[in-house]
Amino acid sequence: MRQIILDTETTGLDPNQGHRVIEIAAVEMVNRRLTGVNLHRYIQPDREIDAGAMQVHGISNEFLLDKPRFADIAREFAEFVQGAELIIHNAPFDVGFLNMELRQAGLPMLDGWVGGVTDTLAMAKALHPGQRNNLDALCKRYGVDNSARTLHGALVDCELLAAVYLALTRGQESLSIGLDADEAGLRAASSRERPRPLRLQAGEADLAAHAATLAAIDKESRGGCLWRDEPVAQDAAGGPA
C-alpha cells in the first residue's frame, strides 16, 4: 500500500481570500515504511505573505522571489501523489489550498489523482477527545522527538507526522498481526499429521501373571470373575485345578 504524508505552508489562512501555497512536501511510505522518496518544493506565490503566517513558518517574501510558481510544478506534484492515499494533519486546510492551486493550473481536483485522504487530526480527536491534538502535542504524547521543529516547515512536519501516524495506527496493526498469527497457527495445527497410537504386545510372563490374577479373583468371588473368557475347572476342594 502506497501512502503519501503531505503538508503545505501558505501565505495565509484562506484560499478564498487569494492566499497561496508557498511550500509543499510529500513523503512516500510503502507498507508502513518510509522509502526515502520525497517531493519538496518552495513556490513563488505572486503575493505578499501575511505577517502572522511568516511568524509561523519563517519563510520570507525575498526567499521565494526566484522560486517556481505552482503551475510550473503542478503536474510533477499530481503525478507524484497519483493513486496514493494522502495522510494529512488537518486535511481540509491543505486540500482546500491544493484544489485551488490545481484548478488555477488547469488540472483536475485532488480527488481525481489520489486514492483517498486520511485526516490524522480527526483520528487524534476521536482517540483523545478533549485533549490538545496539534502535531507538537501528539509528538509529546507518542514520544516522537520534535526538537528540530523550531518553526513549521512542510518537510520536517511530514517526517514527524509519519511517526505520529504510525503510532496512531499501531494498535490496529498489532490486532491484525495477532489475528493473522492465530489463523496461521490453526492452519498449521490442522495440517500437522496426527501421531499414530503406540501398540504394545504382552509377553508370555505378562500373560501368565494376568491369568493368575484373574484366577485369584475368580476364587474369591466363587466363580464370579467377569473377565475370564472360559470358566475355570475346579478341583474336589473347590479351588482352581
N, C-alpha and C positions, 0 to 999 in steps of 0.2 A: 504494500500500500504506500503510495507516494503522497506525502503531505508537505505543505509549504507554510512555514512560520513567517508571518508578514507583519510589517509595521511601516508607518509613514510619519513624517514630520511635515507641518504645514505652516502657511503664513498666518493663520488664524483659526477660528473655530467653526466657521460656517461656509461651505462651498457656495451656498445660495447668495452669499454676500460678496462673491468674487474671490474668495480665498483659494489658494492653490497648494498643490503638493510641492515640497522643496527637497524632500529626501524620501527614498523608498528602499527598503531592504526586504529580501525574500531568501529564506534559508531552507534548503531542502532536507527533508527527513524521509527515509525509506525504511519501513518495518521498524519504526521507533528508534532508528539510529540516524544521527546527523551524518550526511555524506561528505561534507566539506564543500559542496557545490552551492554557491551563493550568488545572488544578484544584488548589487548595491550601487545606487546612483544618486548623485545630487542633481537638482533640477533648477534651472532659471525660471522664476515664476512670472516675470514681467510685471511685478508689482512690489510694493514695499511690504516688509514683514512687520506685523504688529509688535509693539514693544513687549507686550505680555508674552507672546509666543517666543520671542527671542530670548527672554529670560529662562524659558523652559528648556529649549534645545541649544541655545548658544550659537545658532547659525546666523551669520550677518548677511546683509544685502550685498556687501562688497565681495564676500566669499563666493557668491553664486553668479557673479557677473559673466564669467567665462564658461559656465556650465550649460549643457544641452537643455532644450525645452522638452516638456513631457512628450510632445508629438514626435520628437526625434527618437525617443526610447520606448514609445508606446507598444509597438509590435514586438520588440525584444522582450518587454515585460509580459505581454499577453502570452507569447509562446513559451516563456519560462514557466508560467503557472498553469498552462493548459492541462486540463484533465485532473489536476491535483485537488485535494481537499485543503482549503486555507484555514490556518489556525491563527486567529487574531484576538487580541485583548481589546474589548470594547469595539467589536466588529462594525456596528452601524456607522461609527465615525469614519473609519478608514474606507469602508465600502462606499459610503456617500461621496467621499472625495475622489476615489478611483473611478467610480461611474461617471462623475462629471468630467474628469480628465479624458477618459476613453471616449466619451461622447464628443468632446471637442476635437479629439484626434480622428474622428470619423470611424471608430471601431465599435463592435458590439459591447454591451454592458458586461460586467464581470461574470455574471451567472451564465453567459454564453461561452465562457472559456473554462471555468473551473468545475469541479465535481461536487462542490458544496463548500459551505463556510461554517466553521465552529467558533463560537464566541467563548473564550475562556473566562471572561468577566461574568457572563451568565452562569457558567458552570460553577465558578467560585462562589457566587451569591447563593446558589442552590445548596452547595455543600456547607457554607459558612454564613448563614443568614445573620444579619445584624452586625457583622464584623467588617473591618476595612478589607477591601479586596483589590486594591490597586496593586501594580506589579511589585513595588517595594515591599508592601505588607505580605504578599504571597511568597516572595523570596525569603523573608524572615520566617514565615510560618513553616516553610518546607526546607529550610536550611540551605538555600541557594545563595552562594556568595555573590553579592551585587556591589561589592566595594568599588568596582571600576565604574559604576554608574553615577558619576558626579552630576551629569546633565542627561536629559533624554537624548537618545540617539537611536536611529532606526535599527542599525545593525546590532549594537550591543543589546538593545531591548529584545530583538528577535532571539538572540542566543540565550538570554535569561528566560524569555517566555517558553522556549523549547524545554528547558529544565523544569519549569513550573508545570507545563502541560503534562510532561511525563509523570511528575509527582501527583497531579490531579487525577490521572487515569490509571495509576499503578494498581489500585485495588481491583479495578475491572480486569486488568491484565492477569493479576495473581489468581483471581477467581477462574478465569478462562483456562489458565495453565493447570490449576488444580483439577478442573473438570476433565481436561484432556488427559491428564495423568491417570485419573481414576478409570476413565474409559479404556485407556491403553492397558492398564493393569488387568481389568476384567477380560479384555480380549486375549491377553497373554495367558491368563489362567484357564480360560475356556478352551484354548487351543493346545494347552500342555497335555501330553499323554499321561493318562492316569496310571499309577503304579499297579502292577499285577500282584494279586494276593500270593503270599508265600504258603506253599503246601508242604507239610511235614508228614513223613511216613513213620508209623510206630514200629520199633524193632520187636524181636521175639521176647526179650526180657520185659519190655513195656507191656506187651500183650498178656504175659504170664502174671505180672503184678496186677493188672487190671482185672483179670479173671479171678484172682484170689480175693480181691476186694469185693467184687460182686458176689462171690460165694459166701463171704462172711456176712454180707448184708442179707443175703437170702436165708442164711441160717438163723440170724437174729429175728428176721421177720416171718419165720416159719413158711418159707416158700413164697413170700410176697414181693420179692425183688422185681421191679418193673423193667429193669434194664437188661435182664437176661433174655437172650434170644430163644433158649430152649430150657425146659425145666431140668433141674439138676437131679441126677439119680441119688436116692437116699439109701444109706446102709441100714442095717437092723436097728441101730441105736438112734436113727433119726438124723444122723449127720450126713454131710455130703460124702459120696462114695470116693 
